[in-house]
């Protein structure tokens, strides 16, 4: 059975009453029609479900892509530019809708998104080998990394024969003809390079997939949620392909019978695919850091017992997907981070049946490894192995070579876990592989942000495994190292440093710290100055610009949506075709004030730790964490301000002739409060706050710079820098 692949050429026919999508390379395929302004679907002349719409919806078309290269002869593309096509021509301009559109457009412009018409980028090669390749591409996709899954809800439901767009669920029969219009898009990092080691050519690729669950920015998304999803979860796959003719030919169209874009390899030579998986993710307990304009946010850690059910859901999925988990924890063992360390260790003790702990001094140092292992394996969670490594203390004073101590500690687990090795099956139309080896476990690394320290450790593990792969392939002899080839080592370091920057920008807003070590193998003063600049930029962005970025994540991923009455718009009512996004402009919760009643919505000004208790209210309300948020400014802390941006204090949009009101509540907020009159923001306070902030940063940065220049053995003081309060600044 041939696989149904997405169309790679789609023409859009626009009129005042509909948008029609057709593939010129598949003239016998039906045309998908989206009626305006209702958003109803139909194939050819068949009318489909209808529902009354009360706000505008959009078809978002990818208008420009960048070709990233080929993997096994299959082209991979990056989304570069998009265009929004409205289903309803607006008669009156809505400032709130303009704000939502601006957030989504900025998100799509800056978000690193990739797709392939013929290859499933959401799955690793090992998982691809276990899939039924006769199924449509979107059905094979890994739900965690299927980033446009939410905005395709309507089209997928229509494909499956059901719709939730009306108040009553109706079945209309499945429509497999829609499969080519559905294409999974991945969010993350991807690099493909043809290179060689000691004259042996191969394709080197690095793919990082960010989970769409609990997506968000640095201080708005921490820890774990009740469903077992952790913040900033990323899967990184390092790939080596041997005998792959990556530059020959062109991939075919979906409808011309050229299945999976297969390109003949080198005659008489097997195409070998080797890959190695690592993961990163926030510490799986309930914890948060609250922005208060201080350089170091306030840390809150809730009782570990309350997070056990959520942690079990998380590790159930991790063990099922990857096997044994070696959980490497890199947070500090002193100071504010110790609370997160202790919570993680307590969680591990609660999960494993008979925990056996061992604290071992590392060679030539006073620092220690703390290992929590099950004494005997009696249950699923005994496949968890906790390893603690105090990264900052071990590597202080520019002694970065001591990070090798962690690699020595993990030597036996790395040997045991192996890596994936598959070989192409010649003549197989679906592109199946013969599996010769499987990776049986994974190293799950974390620090506080799962960024800087994690990046350094993951690149070390990637280099060690790559050397092992090349020795097994015969490219290197036992005792040789991939880093012996200077040209390849330069490439390897820069690819991993680029990966660190991409992951960091999507979470913290700036490039990663310590990338000078990743790129050069040495800690440099120039790198320290760059880290100082990134640290200051992170402070400003995390306090003043992460709110709109978090709103954009919530809108695109469906964390913020409307529900309730017949006139409600659910932002999950959206659809994406094979190379085009189709999304509702997410609207704020329905706040129409009916005669004789008044509706208010409560929202928190700052992120709080999830509560396990459930509450009910009438009329239905939106959970605070689903409401777009922006970091509170000092003026907003003193008074409520009017703004068209979707903040936690003002997200209302008038509906019809009614009015709406949104009242911010306190962090504990248990009851509803009446609307307060809007007041103008005190702009002079913002001005003086910014002036004090910049002065303090300049003062602290100058002192740190002098310390770096005077000392040969700096201890990363810039990472421990605290904002100097205005009253401490000398006159």
Beta strands, then each sheet from edge to edge (+ up, - down):
strand 1: 11-14
strand 2: 18-22
strand 3: 32-35
strand 4: 41-43
strand 5: 46-47
strand 6: 57-71
strand 7: 74-86
strand 8: 113-115
strand 9: 162-163
strand 10: 170-171
strand 11: 186-197
strand 12: 200-210
strand 13: 234-242
strand 14: 272-280
strand 15: 287-290
strand 16: 298-301
strand 17: 324-329
strand 18: 355-361
strand 19: 368-374
strand 20: 384-389
strand 21: 420-424
strand 22: 433-437
strand 23: 441-446
strand 24: 575-577
strand 25: 580-584
strand 26: 602-603
strand 27: 663-664
sheet 1: 1+ 2- 3+ 4- 5+
sheet 2: 18+ 19- 20+ 17+ 23+ 14+ 13- 12+ 11- 8+ 7- 6+ 25- 24+
sheet 3: 9+ 10-
sheet 4: 18+ 19- 20+ 17+ 23+ 14+ 21- 22+
sheet 5: 15+ 16-
sheet 6: 26+ 27+
end
